[in-house]
Amino acid sequence: MVRKNRLLCLIDFSEFTETTLRHAKSFSGCLEAELVLIHQLAPIVPSRASESLREQVYKNEEEDAYERLT
């Protein structure tokens, strides 16, 4: 049976993200593991916002996160 190692790294784009990524990359290399980055979108939207506004806020957050990753 082939076993593949993965190291999951949670990122939030705070001031600690760059250091976290650097350590995770080094650690995954030592383990010969695939490095998987995880960022969960959790936009803040007013509770009475319309569905279209909620979708637009989420889309904007998603685009911003993608730009930060690339």
N, C-alpha and C positions, 0 to 999 in steps of 0.2 A: 504494500500500500504506500502510495506517495503522499507525503505530508508537506503541505506548503505553509510556511510561517508568514503571518501578517502582523504588522504593528499598526494599530489604529491611533491616530493623532487627532484630537479634537482641537479645532481652532476657532477663535472668535474675533480675530482682527484687532485685538487690543494691543497695548504696547508690549505685551509679552509674547505675541505670536511669532515674531521673527526668531527669538531665542528658542522658543519651544520647537519650532521647525528645525532649527539647526541641530538641537539635541536629538530630536526624533530621527533625523536623517542619519546621524552618526550611530545611534543605537540600532537602527534597522540594518545598517551596514555590518555592525558587529554580529548581529543575529542572522545575517543573510536572509532577512525578511523583507517582504514587500511592504512599503510604506503607504498607508491609505489615509488620506486627509478627510476629515468630516467637519462640515460647517452646517449647522442647522439655522435656517432662517426663522426668526421670531419677531417679525415687525410689530411695532406698537401702533395700533389703529384704534381710534375712538369707538366705543361700544355701539354707538348709534350711527356709525358710518354705513353708507350704502354698500351693497355688494360690489358695485363697480369701483368704488373708492378703495375698498379692501383689496380687490384684485390689482388695482393700479399700484397701491403701496407695496404689495407683495412682489409685483413685477419689478418695481424700482429697486427694492432690496436685493432681489435675485441678480439683476444686472450689475449692481454695485459690488456684490460679493464676487461675481465672475470676473469683473475688472481687477479686483484686488488679487485674485488667484493667478491671473495671467500677467 
